[in-house]
Amino acid sequence: MLFRIVSFVSAAIMLMAASLPQAGPIPEQKPGKEQVQPEDEPPIPAEKPVTSPDKPAIPTEKPAVRQEETPAPQPEEQTTGQTQGPPRPPLSIASEPDDEHQACLKDLTAMGATFKEIARIDDGNGCGIDKPIALSSPLPGIAFKPEGKMRCEAALALAQWVKESVIPSAAALDNGKIVTINQASTYVCRLRNNASTGKISEHARGNAIDVASFTFENGKTIAIEPRREDPTLTGAFQRAASASACLYFTTVLDPESDAAHETHFHLDVIERNGGFRYCH
């Protein structure tokens, strides 16, 4: 009995001698109870990111709010499926500066051509001539049949070509002088090659002349036809006339070009970028 009392007193003395901790343990925060900084308020800056082996660094700046991407507007024809862009403006007749037109008339008159100025032509759909002329003779002594309506520029190119290239080439034929240039078409409101669709013809702008044949002083007529393999002087004359035409016209199509031009020269003065010419 005495031994138990002594043991109890000893244990009590030992407990009283022990020192208690100054602060109790800090309870761990339960998952899901972290304080989240609202995105519409500035974040609280921290000097250093807090890291641990199990958790990634906490960013010290507020992450940028991701904006939804707004799709770029699409052309109307892709969104509606009904239209193909804005409607094209109607074709209009090209205006001719008066000073350039008057200079052309002066040069044409100096060549000895016979022509008359006629009223402005406007047949709609881009067909027409601002300052047209009716040509009946490109050079003295040479008729242009039938009389043709065209721009002065086309008539001047025709007169220069005939005088400087066609007449010298024809001298080797022994048929006498050229007395008539027989044309198949000048101004006419149509599409290219008389097609039902496609681009407007240069004939519809007064820029083109179709030469079908040449009639000579002795009554002989040389028709324009395929003559690439023709070994005669007639064949040589036609090939020389076709080749030289590109010195005066910006487009030259002959019977070797395609089936649509097997019976004539197509000659026009369309303006292209860089002075480009198409000769075939």
Helices and strands as residue ranges (DSSP letters): H 2-17, H 76-80, H 98-110, E 114-117, E 121-124, E 127-129, E 132-137, E 143-145, E 148-151, H 152-161, I 162-166, H 167-170, G 171-173, E 178-185, G 192-194, G 202-205, E 208-216, E 221-223, H 233-245, E 251-253, G 259-261, E 265-268, G 273-275, E 278-279
